[in-house]
Amino acid sequence: MRNRMYLKSMKLYDYPWKYNLDYLIGRGVKVSFGQVMKNYTSFKIGGPADVVVTPRNNLELKYTLDFLSELVNFGINYHIIGGASNLLIADEGIRGLVVRLCYISPIIFDGEYIWVSGAEPLSRIISYCSEQGFGGLEYLSGIPGTVGGSIIMNAGTNSEAIGQSVRHVHTWYSGEKEYLNKDLDFSYRHSTLQKTNEIVTRVALKVKREDSLKIIKKVREFLLKRRKGQPLTLPSAGSVFKNPSNYSAGQLLEEVGVKGLRVGGAQVSYTHSNFIINIDEASSYDVLALIRLMKNSVQEKTDIILEPEIIYLGG
Ligand SMILES: Cc1cc2nc3c(=O)[nH]c(=O)nc-3n(C[C@H](O)[C@H](O)[C@H](O)COP(=O)(O)OP(=O)(O)OC[C@H]3O[C@@H](n4cnc5c(N)ncnc54)[C@H](O)[C@@H]3O)c2cc1C
């Protein structure tokens, strides 16, 4: 009843796909109306989304994809979020449909690769690999996010990124596709999937047999490095800007003196100048204004134009 009232109040009855939500609800898929997105984002920022569909296992994902097929047939698009750890979501929220893909499912080793769901949190993969003695992915330790989001962003450190470990990527957009690593043009924080609205459903990652204790030691080293260099106790969305070629965005920002700069509840971190932290109920406007100030400061003093790594969604 409450959902129906919400649909009415949001004028969602005008949406041609509204009745098909019953297909999902009837199969137990979580469907929320007017869910405030700041509850999901690592930044703790973001207003209400009209509809959020949250499959919680691979079967529910299948139902969700059936539902999305209908949507795509209507020519209607949808937004995908994973761990929402690289996103700035508008205070006005998101109109239309959000599909939230972040759940745990079985990880399968086929003798060469581990096969993981696109919705799998990276932290779970690190734990699995540490326990099972699969090395090679330790560089992903401490990156909060899912496999799908990491494939889109080609997430990693300054020297290693998930693209180097990817062998196969299965996606869905009104039908399934399979890619090999070479098809996706992985480069620094880039993959060709950034330009499509394909959902990353399954990924094969290259691993090597290694002693669990050695893996755990490496994981600890990565986590310690992060704890020293990043402000991890306050909400953020990680690095604000990508590193321009031959420069570190953090170093440039530090040199132009933006450290500690504050707009409303958003502040440039004292620990890492390329992080904005939400120190006091920051709005998306606070963050956008601060991003502009940071970018302008670097451009005025160095002529270098910084490109955002954080993705802005909604409004
Ligand atoms: C404290 C902190 C530290 C961080 N450190 C790093 C770091 O060291 N290196 C780094 O690269 N990043 C870092 N990040 C940023 C972020 O964690 C990564 O970019 C992460 O890979 C994003 O994954 P996600 O699931 O949260 O994606 P989201 O933020 O939810 O989404 C990012 C993009 O991926 C898309 N997407 C998400 N899931 C899917 C899917 N299944 N299929 C298709 N598209 C999808 C979204 O539409 C969006 O375009 C950090 C963030 C924080 C908060």
The ligand as an ORCA input file, in Angstrom:
! r2SCAN-3c Opt
* xyz 0 1
  C      38.176      5.067      0.943
  C      38.195      4.745     -0.530
  C      39.352      4.299     -1.121
  C      39.386      4.013     -2.488
  N      40.549      3.578     -3.037
  C      40.596      3.289     -4.352
  C      41.807      2.827     -4.946
  O      42.819      2.650     -4.296
  N      41.798      2.577     -6.273
  C      40.686      2.739     -7.042
  O      40.755      2.488     -8.253
  N      39.525      3.183     -6.507
  C      39.445      3.452     -5.191
  N      38.279      3.894     -4.647
  C      37.113      4.120     -5.509
  C      36.159      2.907     -5.633
  O      36.228      2.086     -4.480
  C      36.487      2.066     -6.868
  O      36.353      2.824     -8.047
  C      35.552      0.838     -6.953
  O      36.056     -0.033     -7.907
  C      34.129      1.207     -7.351
  O      33.336      0.044     -7.225
  P      31.824      0.172     -6.774
  O      31.229     -1.181     -6.810
  O      31.708      0.914     -5.525
  O      31.235      1.021     -7.998
  P      30.184      2.215     -7.925
  O      30.810      3.361     -7.223
  O      28.890      1.728     -7.424
  O      30.044      2.539     -9.478
  C      31.144      2.976    -10.238
  C      30.774      2.814    -11.717
  O      30.645      1.426    -12.012
  C      29.332      1.136    -12.523
  N      28.964     -0.202    -12.007
  C      28.989     -0.640    -10.730
  N      28.683     -1.956    -10.680
  C      28.456     -2.348    -11.959
  C      28.108     -3.587    -12.587
  N      27.932     -4.743    -11.894
  N      27.976     -3.611    -13.932
  C      28.165     -2.489    -14.667
  N      28.481     -1.291    -14.140
  C      28.642     -1.224    -12.803
  C      28.439      2.272    -12.035
  O      27.358      2.458    -12.907
  C      29.425      3.441    -12.089
  O      29.527      3.916    -13.412
  C      38.216      4.185     -3.277
  C      37.036      4.631     -2.670
  C      37.014      4.899     -1.308
  C      35.733      5.353     -0.677
*
